[in-house]
Amino acid sequence: MYDEALRADLRATLAEIEEAGLYKRERELSSAQAAHITTGQTEALNFCANNYLGLADHPDVKAAAAAALDEWGFGMASVRFICGTQELHTRLERAIADFVGTDDSILYGSCFDANGGVFEVLLDERDAVVSDELNHASLIDGIRLCKARRFRYRNADMSDLRAQLESARDGGARRVMIVTDGVFSMDGHLAPLAEICDLSEEFGALVLVDDSHAVGFVGPGGGGTPEHFGVQDRVDLLTGTLGKALGGASGGYVAGRQEMVDLLRQRSRPYLFSNAVAPTVAGGSLKALEIAVGSTQAREQLRTNTTLFRELMAEAGFEVLPGEHPITAVMFPGPDGARRAAEVADAMLREGVYVIAFSYPVVPHGRARIRVQLSAAHSEADVRACADAFVAARALSIEGVR
């Protein structure tokens, strides 16, 4: 029963979050997702979306989604194995598998669902999962749903991964699966997949990579981190999203070995008990994937923008985590870092640049940051304006914020 005692407890928790400076307020957009957006009456440059290739408002993607709506309807009103599969879905699954270089793929409503539905099908109490400590929340939750023993290794630490694999094997695990993000979304670091695959082969372990922040633009052809490191044939399962570089709408997938994908179609609960991806999303995502395949120029523009922004921020004296990914973490360390990051982000919006501050529990205590995300849709002038806004916001907030 919802009574005054429960109401008081919930309000007290909310007050604690507010007092700690961790309360998250959503800014409502009054425009389409793009490099230039409007929030309320404020026009701003958008530097916090996962719109890496600028496809979220691409006219061809929008036209393909509209055409799919006209031809295939608004929704499937069913799960896939009953009457929820259309030609669009099977075409999209084939296109994803071809793009990332796997036998097959299977669609989900989101990558969160994909990660929530993959582990319990393939692993049980006889098995073990060895997971990077900075893996995405969806991987953590998916692993919790299976009965396998869980081992965690320090972020990208191959010595610790070896130690955890030894513990898993010493414990008599039937199957061992190494699980990692391809790109760690709060830091922009790439997982060392070549070394991970070397260890997987030494210990006879499977490898699963969540490549949500890489597919479409990392690697020579945009195939993601396995392509970037040349290990496509050594990674057993890839999970990913259609909600970032590949159009930015919704939907996720698992791509991998044929028998694994086939078994997921038979037993994966989020697949079996959730409606199919909407036809508009499937149609638009097919076009987005088609564009991504040939987006050499867009990928080069994204790399150019990323390099320029990192150089400008270093010259201005900001602490930026090193890397090559368009996720660029501008750090505000220390006990008051969350407050300082939030103040700078608010000041930047007044300067016409939309960014978001991240603090605990999204990142560890004392490691607050503003995560800047570059897009191929940004011009050089946009990138320079973002760096200038950081400098101006720093001056307007607290003296010496760096």
C-alpha positions as CSV (number, residue, x, y, z in Angstrom):
1,M,0.0,0.0,0.0
2,Y,1.3,3.5,-0.9
3,D,1.1,5.3,2.4
4,E,2.6,8.3,4.1
5,A,5.6,6.3,5.4
6,L,6.5,5.1,1.9
7,R,6.0,8.6,0.5
8,A,8.3,10.1,3.1
9,D,11.0,7.4,2.4
10,L,10.9,8.1,-1.3
11,R,11.0,11.9,-0.8
12,A,13.9,11.5,1.6
13,T,15.9,9.5,-1.0
14,L,15.1,12.1,-3.7
15,A,16.3,14.8,-1.3
16,E,19.5,13.0,-0.7
17,I,20.2,12.7,-4.4
18,E,19.5,16.4,-4.8
19,E,21.7,17.4,-1.8
20,A,24.6,15.4,-3.3
21,G,24.3,17.2,-6.6
22,L,23.4,14.0,-8.4
23,Y,19.8,14.8,-9.4
24,K,19.3,14.4,-13.1
25,R,17.0,16.8,-14.9
26,E,16.1,16.1,-18.5
27,R,16.3,19.0,-21.0
28,E,13.4,18.8,-23.4
29,L,14.2,19.3,-27.1
30,S,11.9,21.3,-29.3
31,S,13.6,20.2,-32.5
32,A,14.8,17.0,-34.2
33,Q,17.9,15.3,-33.0
34,A,20.8,16.9,-35.0
35,A,24.1,18.7,-34.7
36,H,22.1,21.9,-34.2
37,I,19.1,21.6,-31.9
38,T,16.7,23.7,-29.9
39,T,15.9,23.2,-26.3
40,G,13.0,25.4,-25.1
41,Q,13.7,28.7,-26.9
42,T,17.5,28.2,-26.9
43,E,19.3,27.2,-30.1
44,A,22.4,25.2,-29.4
45,L,25.2,23.1,-30.8
46,N,24.6,19.5,-29.7
47,F,27.7,17.8,-28.4
48,C,26.2,15.1,-26.3
49,A,24.4,12.8,-28.7
50,N,25.5,9.4,-30.0
51,N,24.7,10.6,-33.5
52,Y,28.3,9.8,-34.7
53,L,27.6,9.7,-38.4
54,G,24.9,12.4,-38.4
55,L,22.2,10.0,-39.6
56,A,19.5,10.8,-37.0
57,D,18.0,13.5,-39.3
58,H,19.4,12.3,-42.6
59,P,16.8,12.9,-45.3
60,D,17.3,9.5,-46.9
61,V,16.8,7.7,-43.6
62,K,13.7,9.7,-42.8
63,A,12.3,9.0,-46.3
64,A,13.0,5.3,-45.9
65,A,11.2,5.3,-42.5
66,A,8.2,7.1,-44.0
67,A,8.1,4.7,-46.9
68,A,8.2,1.7,-44.5
69,L,5.3,3.3,-42.5
70,D,3.2,3.5,-45.7
71,E,4.0,0.1,-47.0
72,W,4.4,-2.0,-43.8
73,G,2.2,-0.2,-41.2
74,F,2.8,1.3,-37.8
75,G,3.6,-1.7,-35.7
76,M,3.7,-5.5,-35.6
77,A,1.3,-6.1,-32.7
78,S,3.0,-9.4,-32.1
79,V,6.2,-11.2,-31.2
80,R,8.4,-12.5,-34.0
81,F,7.5,-16.2,-33.9
82,I,3.8,-15.6,-34.1
83,C,3.1,-13.0,-36.7
84,G,5.6,-10.3,-36.0
85,T,8.3,-10.9,-38.7
86,Q,8.3,-9.1,-41.9
87,E,10.7,-9.1,-44.9
88,L,12.2,-5.9,-43.4
89,H,13.3,-7.7,-40.3
90,T,15.0,-10.6,-42.1
91,R,16.7,-8.2,-44.5
92,L,18.0,-6.1,-41.7
93,E,19.3,-9.1,-39.8
94,R,21.2,-10.2,-42.9
95,A,22.6,-6.7,-43.5
96,I,23.8,-6.4,-40.0
97,A,25.5,-9.8,-40.1
98,D,27.2,-9.0,-43.4
99,F,28.3,-5.6,-42.1
100,V,30.0,-6.9,-38.9
101,G,31.2,-10.1,-40.5
102,T,29.3,-12.8,-38.7
103,D,27.2,-15.8,-39.7
104,D,23.8,-14.3,-38.7
105,S,22.2,-11.8,-36.4
106,I,19.0,-11.5,-34.4
107,L,17.0,-8.3,-33.7
108,Y,15.8,-7.0,-30.3
109,G,13.9,-4.0,-29.2
110,S,17.1,-2.5,-27.8
111,C,20.7,-3.5,-27.1
112,F,19.7,-3.5,-23.4
113,D,17.3,-6.3,-24.3
114,A,19.9,-8.0,-26.4
115,N,22.4,-8.1,-23.5
116,G,19.6,-9.1,-21.2
117,G,18.7,-12.1,-23.4
118,V,21.9,-13.6,-24.5
119,F,23.6,-15.0,-21.4
120,E,21.0,-17.1,-19.8
121,V,20.5,-19.0,-23.1
122,L,24.1,-19.9,-23.5
123,L,25.4,-20.3,-19.9
124,D,24.2,-22.0,-16.7
125,E,25.5,-22.9,-13.3
126,R,28.2,-25.1,-14.9
127,D,29.7,-22.1,-16.6
128,A,31.6,-18.9,-15.8
129,V,31.6,-15.3,-17.1
130,V,34.7,-13.1,-16.8
131,S,33.6,-9.5,-17.2
132,D,35.4,-6.2,-17.4
133,E,34.7,-4.0,-14.4
134,L,33.6,-1.0,-16.6
135,N,31.1,-2.9,-18.7
136,H,27.8,-1.3,-19.5
137,A,24.9,-1.7,-17.1
138,S,23.0,-3.8,-19.6
139,L,25.8,-6.4,-19.7
140,I,26.0,-6.4,-15.9
141,D,22.2,-7.0,-15.6
142,G,22.2,-9.6,-18.3
143,I,25.0,-11.6,-16.6
144,R,23.1,-11.4,-13.3
145,L,20.1,-13.1,-15.0
146,C,22.2,-16.2,-15.8
147,K,23.3,-18.8,-13.2
148,A,27.0,-18.8,-14.3
149,R,29.7,-18.0,-11.8
150,R,30.9,-14.4,-12.1
151,F,34.4,-13.1,-12.2
152,R,35.4,-9.5,-12.7
153,Y,38.7,-8.2,-14.0
154,R,40.2,-4.7,-13.8
155,N,39.4,-2.5,-16.8
156,A,41.5,-3.6,-19.8
157,D,44.0,-5.2,-17.4
158,M,45.2,-8.4,-19.2
159,S,47.2,-9.7,-16.3
160,D,44.1,-9.6,-14.1
161,L,42.0,-11.1,-17.0
162,R,44.5,-14.0,-17.1
163,A,44.2,-14.5,-13.3
164,Q,40.4,-14.5,-13.4
165,L,40.4,-17.0,-16.3
166,E,42.7,-19.2,-14.3
167,S,40.3,-19.1,-11.4
168,A,37.3,-19.9,-13.6
169,R,39.1,-22.9,-15.1
170,D,40.4,-24.1,-11.8
171,G,36.8,-24.0,-10.6
172,G,35.9,-26.6,-13.3
173,A,33.8,-24.3,-15.5
174,R,32.4,-26.1,-18.6
175,R,32.1,-22.9,-20.7
176,V,33.9,-19.7,-20.0
177,M,32.9,-16.4,-21.6
178,I,34.9,-13.2,-21.6
179,V,32.6,-10.2,-21.8
180,T,33.7,-6.6,-22.7
181,D,32.6,-3.4,-24.1
182,G,34.3,-2.6,-27.4
183,V,34.4,1.0,-26.4
184,F,33.9,2.0,-22.7
185,S,31.3,4.7,-23.0
186,M,32.3,7.0,-20.1
187,D,36.0,7.1,-21.0
188,G,36.1,6.6,-24.8
189,H,38.8,3.9,-24.5
190,L,38.9,0.9,-26.8
191,A,39.1,-2.6,-25.3
192,P,42.4,-4.4,-26.2
193,L,40.6,-7.0,-28.3
194,A,43.6,-8.7,-29.9
195,E,45.1,-9.5,-26.4
196,I,41.7,-10.6,-25.2
197,C,41.3,-13.0,-28.1
198,D,44.8,-14.3,-27.5
199,L,43.8,-15.2,-23.9
200,S,40.5,-16.6,-25.0
201,E,42.2,-19.0,-27.2
202,E,44.8,-20.0,-24.6
203,F,42.0,-20.7,-22.1
204,G,39.4,-22.0,-24.5
205,A,37.0,-19.2,-23.7
206,L,34.3,-17.6,-25.7
207,V,34.4,-13.8,-26.4
208,L,31.4,-11.4,-26.4
209,V,31.8,-7.8,-27.3
210,D,29.2,-5.0,-26.9
211,D,30.1,-2.8,-29.8
212,S,27.4,-0.2,-29.4
213,H,29.8,2.8,-29.4
214,A,31.8,1.6,-32.4
215,V,29.6,-0.1,-35.0
216,G,29.3,2.1,-38.1
217,F,32.4,4.2,-37.7
218,V,35.3,2.4,-35.9
219,G,37.4,0.3,-38.2
220,P,38.4,0.9,-41.9
221,G,34.9,0.0,-43.1
222,G,33.0,0.9,-39.9
223,G,32.5,-2.7,-38.9
224,G,33.5,-1.9,-35.3
225,T,36.3,-2.7,-32.8
226,P,36.8,-6.3,-34.1
227,E,37.5,-4.9,-37.6
228,H,39.7,-2.2,-36.1
229,F,41.9,-4.8,-34.4
230,G,41.6,-7.4,-37.2
231,V,39.9,-10.1,-35.0
232,Q,36.5,-10.4,-36.6
233,D,36.9,-14.2,-36.9
234,R,38.0,-14.6,-33.3
235,V,35.0,-12.8,-31.6
236,D,32.1,-15.2,-31.1
237,L,29.3,-12.8,-30.3
238,L,28.7,-9.1,-31.0
239,T,25.9,-7.1,-29.5
240,G,25.1,-3.6,-30.7
241,T,22.5,-1.0,-31.2
242,L,20.7,0.7,-34.0
243,G,20.2,3.7,-31.6
244,K,23.6,5.4,-32.1
245,A,25.6,5.7,-35.3
246,L,23.1,3.5,-37.3
247,G,20.3,6.0,-37.5
248,G,19.8,6.7,-33.8
249,A,16.3,5.4,-33.4
250,S,16.0,2.2,-31.4
251,G,16.6,-1.5,-31.7
252,G,19.5,-3.8,-30.9
253,Y,21.0,-7.1,-32.1
254,V,23.2,-10.0,-31.3
255,A,25.4,-11.1,-34.2
256,G,27.6,-14.2,-34.1
257,R,28.0,-17.9,-34.7
258,Q,25.0,-19.5,-36.5
259,E,24.1,-22.1,-33.9
260,M,24.2,-19.4,-31.1
261,V,21.9,-17.1,-33.0
262,D,19.6,-20.0,-33.8
263,L,19.4,-21.0,-30.1
264,L,18.6,-17.4,-29.2
265,R,15.6,-17.5,-31.5
266,Q,14.3,-20.5,-29.6
267,R,15.0,-19.4,-26.0
268,S,15.9,-15.8,-25.6
269,R,13.1,-14.3,-23.4
270,P,13.3,-10.6,-24.6
271,Y,13.1,-11.9,-28.2
272,L,10.3,-14.3,-27.6
273,F,8.1,-12.1,-25.4
274,S,8.5,-8.6,-26.9
275,N,7.0,-7.1,-30.0
276,A,9.1,-7.0,-33.1
277,V,11.0,-3.8,-34.0
278,A,8.6,-1.4,-35.6
279,P,8.6,-1.3,-39.4
280,T,9.5,2.3,-39.5
281,V,12.6,1.6,-37.4
282,A,13.5,-1.4,-39.5
283,G,13.1,0.5,-42.8
284,G,15.0,3.5,-41.6
285,S,17.8,1.4,-40.1
286,L,18.2,-0.5,-43.3
287,K,18.8,2.8,-45.1
288,A,21.1,4.0,-42.3
289,L,23.1,0.8,-42.6
290,E,23.4,1.2,-46.3
291,I,24.7,4.7,-45.9
292,A,27.1,3.6,-43.2
293,V,28.6,1.0,-45.5
294,G,29.7,3.7,-47.9
295,S,30.4,6.5,-45.4
296,T,34.1,6.8,-45.8
297,Q,34.0,10.5,-46.0
298,A,31.7,10.8,-42.9
299,R,34.1,8.6,-40.9
300,E,37.0,10.7,-42.0
301,Q,35.2,13.9,-41.0
302,L,34.4,12.3,-37.6
303,R,38.1,11.5,-37.1
304,T,39.1,15.0,-38.1
305,N,36.6,16.6,-35.8
306,T,37.7,14.4,-32.9
307,T,41.4,15.1,-33.4
308,L,40.8,18.9,-33.6
309,F,38.6,19.0,-30.5
310,R,41.1,17.1,-28.4
311,E,43.9,19.3,-29.6
312,L,41.9,22.5,-28.8
313,M,41.0,21.3,-25.3
314,A,44.6,20.3,-24.5
315,E,45.8,23.7,-25.6
316,A,43.2,25.4,-23.3
317,G,44.5,23.4,-20.3
318,F,41.6,21.1,-19.7
319,E,42.1,17.6,-18.4
320,V,40.9,15.2,-21.2
321,L,41.2,11.5,-21.1
322,P,43.5,10.3,-23.8
323,G,42.2,8.4,-26.8
324,E,41.1,8.4,-30.4
325,H,37.4,7.9,-30.0
326,P,34.8,10.7,-30.6
327,I,33.8,10.2,-26.9
328,T,36.0,12.8,-25.3
329,A,35.8,12.9,-21.5
330,V,36.6,16.4,-20.0
331,M,37.4,15.6,-16.4
332,F,36.5,17.5,-13.2
333,P,38.1,15.4,-10.5
334,G,37.8,15.6,-6.8
335,P,35.1,15.8,-4.2
336,D,33.5,18.9,-5.7
337,G,33.9,17.8,-9.3
338,A,30.2,16.9,-9.7
339,R,29.2,20.4,-8.8
340,R,31.8,22.0,-10.9
341,A,31.0,19.9,-14.0
342,A,27.3,20.7,-13.6
343,E,28.0,24.4,-13.3
344,V,30.2,24.4,-16.4
345,A,27.6,22.4,-18.4
346,D,24.9,24.9,-17.4
347,A,27.1,27.9,-18.4
348,M,27.9,26.3,-21.7
349,L,24.2,26.1,-22.6
350,R,24.0,29.8,-22.0
351,E,26.9,30.0,-24.5
352,G,24.9,28.0,-27.0
353,V,26.5,24.6,-26.6
354,Y,24.6,21.6,-25.2
355,V,26.6,19.2,-23.1
356,I,25.8,17.1,-20.1
357,A,27.8,16.5,-16.8
358,F,28.2,13.0,-15.6
359,S,28.7,12.1,-11.9
360,Y,28.1,9.2,-9.5
361,P,26.6,6.7,-9.9
362,V,27.1,6.8,-13.7
363,V,30.9,7.3,-13.0
364,P,32.9,6.7,-9.8
365,H,33.0,9.2,-7.0
366,G,35.6,11.9,-7.6
367,R,35.6,11.2,-11.4
368,A,32.9,13.6,-12.6
369,R,33.2,14.7,-16.2
370,I,31.5,16.3,-19.2
371,R,31.4,13.7,-21.9
372,V,31.7,15.5,-25.3
373,Q,30.6,13.4,-28.3
374,L,31.7,14.5,-31.7
375,S,29.7,13.9,-34.9
376,A,30.5,13.9,-38.6
377,A,27.6,16.4,-38.9
378,H,29.7,19.0,-36.9
379,S,31.6,21.6,-39.0
380,E,35.1,22.8,-38.0
381,A,33.4,26.0,-36.8
382,D,31.1,24.0,-34.6
383,V,34.0,22.2,-33.0
384,R,35.9,25.4,-32.4
385,A,32.8,27.0,-30.9
386,C,32.4,24.1,-28.5
387,A,36.0,24.5,-27.3
388,D,35.5,28.2,-26.9
389,A,32.4,27.7,-24.9
390,F,34.3,25.5,-22.5
391,V,36.8,28.3,-21.9
392,A,34.1,30.9,-21.5
393,A,32.1,28.6,-19.1
394,R,35.2,27.9,-17.0
395,A,35.7,31.7,-16.6
396,L,32.1,32.2,-15.7
397,S,31.8,29.5,-13.1
398,I,34.5,28.9,-10.5
399,E,38.0,30.4,-11.0
400,G,40.5,27.7,-11.9
401,V,38.0,24.9,-13.0
402,R,40.0,22.7,-15.2
